[in-house]
């Protein structure tokens, strides 16, 4: 189904771009997820919205389902490394999770010198910067080359419509944002998660290039993994088999993530400011195809898209 572009074209007219489910509690709209909070639980509805440069730029067919189900796959697979907030998945686009106190920092793990945004490690390196989020980088590295060792590079967590900002471990501790002992635990846990993600990706013929982790504290003060993990929204994936060939030819590695959309926008002069170019259906379908292929490649399971209109299906599955 992932290669059926005619199906994806039809689905472009039926994407889930917003929700209004007051029966579920207080609504908090994120860039991609709509959260509904009631009691000690949160209902996460993963929409088809796509965010680039910290701005929602449109929708992609079946994207919400891919993200929700792939996050559930990874949450289960990494549960022995880090506890997470997932309680159940009652709908292809919905997760019921434990309500936690999110920490105001996103933790980006990077294994390669790459990226295209203004805050990416490659952009900084190309400008001549050799200290990135507190890490000193050696001279002579090439674009898309593996870093000497994976680096944890935190950013501030900006509200919707604003941009995340790079920050270092030293700055986080100096500002008192996170205590030193908790930060050390986060370093240990996210490092183990990234190593496990890279190892699994290699088995599936992929390279997990970089990824974002969001963490929180539960009611007992335990560190909990939240939001999503190792999805094409939060992570960059390259095809392992093609990587060396692309590097030898001076080409960008072949990828399976939302970088395709980001580069399409950047080629048209958009990087998060000003009017958003309308993304053509063909580009939306190709991006969706890549999301679906990522799901199938990572999970070794065929993707089965829901053919029902999403909102009525969600209401039925949640008993609303």
C-alpha positions in Angstrom: 0.0 0.0 0.0 2.9 2.3 0.6 3.7 2.6 -3.1 0.0 3.1 -4.2 0.3 6.8 -5.1 -3.3 6.9 -6.5 -4.6 5.9 -3.0 -2.4 8.6 -1.4 -3.7 11.2 -3.8 -7.3 10.3 -2.8 -6.3 10.5 0.8 -4.9 14.1 0.4 -8.5 15.3 0.5 -9.2 13.5 3.8 -6.3 14.3 6.0 -6.8 15.0 9.7 -5.7 18.6 10.1 -7.5 19.5 13.4 -9.6 18.0 16.1 -12.3 19.3 18.4 -13.1 16.7 21.1 -14.2 18.6 24.2 -15.5 15.4 25.8 -11.9 14.3 26.3 -10.9 17.3 28.5 -8.8 20.4 28.2 -7.3 20.7 24.7 -3.7 21.7 24.1 -2.7 22.0 20.4 0.8 21.2 19.5 2.5 21.3 16.1 1.4 17.8 15.2 -0.4 16.4 18.3 -3.6 17.6 19.8 -3.6 16.7 23.6 -6.7 16.3 25.7 -6.0 16.3 29.5 -8.3 14.9 32.1 -7.4 13.5 35.5 -4.1 11.7 35.4 -4.3 10.8 31.8 -3.8 12.5 28.5 -5.3 11.6 25.1 -2.9 12.3 22.2 -4.5 12.6 18.8 -1.7 12.5 16.2 -2.9 14.6 13.2 -1.6 14.6 9.7 0.0 18.0 10.1 3.6 18.4 9.1 5.9 20.8 10.8 9.1 22.2 9.2 11.3 25.0 10.6 9.1 24.9 13.7 6.0 25.9 11.6 3.0 23.8 10.5 3.3 23.8 6.7 0.4 21.5 5.6 -0.7 17.9 5.9 0.4 14.5 4.6 -2.0 11.6 4.0 -1.7 8.8 6.6 1.1 10.6 8.4 -0.7 10.6 11.8 -1.3 6.9 11.7 2.3 6.2 10.7 3.7 8.3 13.6 1.3 7.0 16.2 1.8 3.3 15.4 5.6 3.6 14.9 6.0 5.5 18.2 4.0 2.7 19.9 6.4 0.1 18.3 9.4 1.9 19.6 8.0 2.6 23.1 7.4 -1.1 23.5 10.8 -2.1 22.1 12.7 0.3 24.4 10.6 -0.2 27.5 13.5 -2.1 29.2 15.8 0.9 28.7 13.5 3.7 29.8 9.9 3.7 31.1 7.5 5.7 28.9 4.1 7.3 29.1 2.2 5.0 26.8 -0.8 3.2 28.3 -2.9 2.1 25.2 -3.5 2.7 21.5 -7.3 2.7 21.0 -7.3 4.1 17.5 -4.7 4.2 14.7 -4.1 7.9 15.4 -4.7 8.0 19.2 -2.6 7.1 22.2 -3.7 7.2 25.8 -0.7 8.2 27.9 0.1 8.9 31.5 0.1 12.6 32.4 3.6 13.8 33.4 5.5 17.0 34.0 7.4 17.6 30.8 10.9 19.1 31.1 11.4 22.3 29.2 14.3 20.9 27.0 14.4 18.7 24.0 17.3 16.3 23.8 18.8 15.8 20.3 21.2 13.0 19.7 23.4 13.4 16.6 25.5 10.8 15.0 26.5 12.6 11.8 27.5 16.0 10.6 24.4 16.9 8.7 21.2 18.9 8.6 19.8 21.8 6.6 18.1 24.1 9.1 19.7 27.3 10.6 20.3 25.4 13.9 21.7 22.2 12.4 25.2 21.0 13.3 26.3 21.1 9.6 25.1 24.7 9.2 27.1 25.7 12.2 30.2 23.8 11.1 30.0 25.3 7.6 30.0 28.7 9.2 33.3 27.9 10.8 31.9 27.2 14.3 33.8 24.5 16.1 31.9 24.4 19.4 28.3 23.2 19.1 26.1 23.0 22.2 29.2 22.8 24.3 30.9 20.1 22.3 34.2 20.8 20.5 34.3 19.6 16.9 37.5 18.6 15.1 38.7 20.2 11.9 38.4 18.5 8.5 35.0 16.8 8.8 32.9 16.4 5.6 29.2 17.0 5.3 27.2 13.9 6.2 30.3 12.3 7.8 29.9 10.3 11.0 30.9 12.3 14.1 33.8 10.9 16.1 31.1 10.0 18.7 27.4 10.7 19.0 26.6 14.0 20.7 23.8 15.0 22.9 22.8 18.5 21.8 19.9 20.0 23.8 17.5 22.7 22.6 14.9 24.8 24.4 11.4 23.7 23.8 9.7 26.6 22.0 5.9 27.1 22.0 4.0 26.5 18.7 5.0 29.1 16.1 8.3 29.9 17.8 11.8 28.5 17.1 13.7 26.2 19.4 17.2 27.5 20.4 20.4 25.6 20.9 21.7 25.3 24.4 24.5 23.5 26.2 24.7 21.3 29.2 26.6 23.9 31.1 24.0 26.6 30.3 21.1 24.3 31.4 22.8 23.6 34.7 23.8 27.3 35.2 20.2 28.4 34.7 18.9 25.8 37.1 16.6 24.4 34.4 17.5 20.8 35.3 19.5 19.6 38.3 22.9 18.1 37.6 22.0 14.6 38.8 18.8 14.5 36.7 20.7 15.7 33.7 23.3 12.9 34.1 20.4 10.4 34.2 19.0 11.9 31.0 22.4 11.6 29.3 22.7 8.0 30.3 19.1 7.1 29.2 19.1 8.9 25.9 22.6 7.6 25.1 21.3 4.0 25.6 18.2 4.7 23.6 20.1 6.1 20.7 22.6 3.2 20.7 19.6 0.7 20.7 17.9 2.7 17.9 21.0 2.7 15.8 21.6 -1.0 16.3 18.0 -1.9 15.3 18.1 0.4 12.3 21.3 -1.3 11.1 19.6 -4.7 11.2 16.8 -3.2 9.1 19.2 -1.7 6.5 18.9 1.8 7.8 21.1 4.4 9.6 19.5 6.3 12.5 21.3 9.6 11.8 19.9 11.7 14.6 16.8 11.9 16.7 14.9 14.0 19.3 13.9 12.8 22.8 11.4 14.4 25.1 11.4 13.5 28.7 9.3 14.2 31.8 8.8 13.3 35.4 5.9 11.2 36.5 3.9 11.7 39.8 6.6 9.7 41.6 9.5 11.8 40.2 10.7 9.1 37.9 12.2 10.0 34.5 9.7 9.1 31.7 10.0 9.1 28.0 7.2 11.0 26.3 5.8 12.3 23.0 7.4 10.0 20.3 10.5 8.1 19.7 12.5 7.2 16.5 9.8 8.3 14.1 10.4 10.0 10.7 9.2 13.3 12.4 11.6 13.1 15.2 14.5 11.3 13.5 16.6 11.3 10.3 17.0 7.9 8.6 19.3 7.1 5.7 19.6 3.9 3.6 22.7 2.1 4.9 23.4 0.3 1.6 23.5 3.6 -0.4 25.4 5.7 2.2 29.0 5.0 1.1 28.1 5.3 -2.6 26.5 8.7 -2.1 29.4 9.9 0.0 31.9 8.8 -2.7 29.8 10.5 -5.4 29.4 13.7 -3.4 25.7 13.3 -3.2 23.3 13.7 -0.2 22.5 10.3 1.3 19.1 8.8 0.4 16.7 9.4 3.2 13.4 8.3 4.8 12.2 11.2 6.8 10.6 14.6 6.6 13.8 16.2 5.3 12.3 15.7 1.8 9.6 18.3 2.6 12.0 20.6 4.4 14.3 20.6 1.4 11.5 21.2 -1.0 10.5 24.3 1.0 14.1 25.5 1.4 14.6 25.2 -2.4 11.7 27.7 -2.8 13.2 30.2 -0.3 11.1 29.2 2.7 12.9 28.6 6.1 10.2 29.3 8.6 9.6 33.0 7.9 7.0 34.7 5.6 4.3 33.0 3.5 4.3 29.3 3.3 4.5 27.9 -0.2 1.6 25.6 -1.0 2.9 22.0 -1.2 1.7 20.2 -4.4 -0.2 17.0 -4.1 2.7 15.1 -5.8 5.1 16.3 -3.2 2.7 15.4 -0.3 2.2 11.9 -1.7 5.9 11.3 -2.1 6.5 12.5 1.4 3.8 10.2 2.7 5.2 7.3 0.7 8.5 7.8 2.5 6.8 7.8 5.9 5.0 4.6 5.1 8.2 3.0 3.7 10.0 4.0 6.9 7.3 2.3 9.0 7.5 -0.9 7.0 11.3 -0.9 6.9 11.7 -0.4 10.6 8.9 -2.7 11.9 9.1 -5.4 9.2 5.3 -5.1 9.1 3.1 -4.1 6.2 1.4 -0.7 6.8 -2.4 -1.0 6.8 -3.9 2.4 6.4 -7.3 3.1 7.8 -9.8 3.9 5.0 -12.4 5.5 7.3 -12.9 9.2 7.7 -10.6 9.9 10.7 -12.8 11.9 13.1 -15.9 9.7 13.1 -13.6 6.7 13.5 -11.8 8.3 16.4 -15.1 9.2 18.1 -16.3 5.6 17.8 -13.1 4.0 19.0 -13.0 6.3 22.0 -16.7 5.8 22.8 -17.6 9.4 22.3 
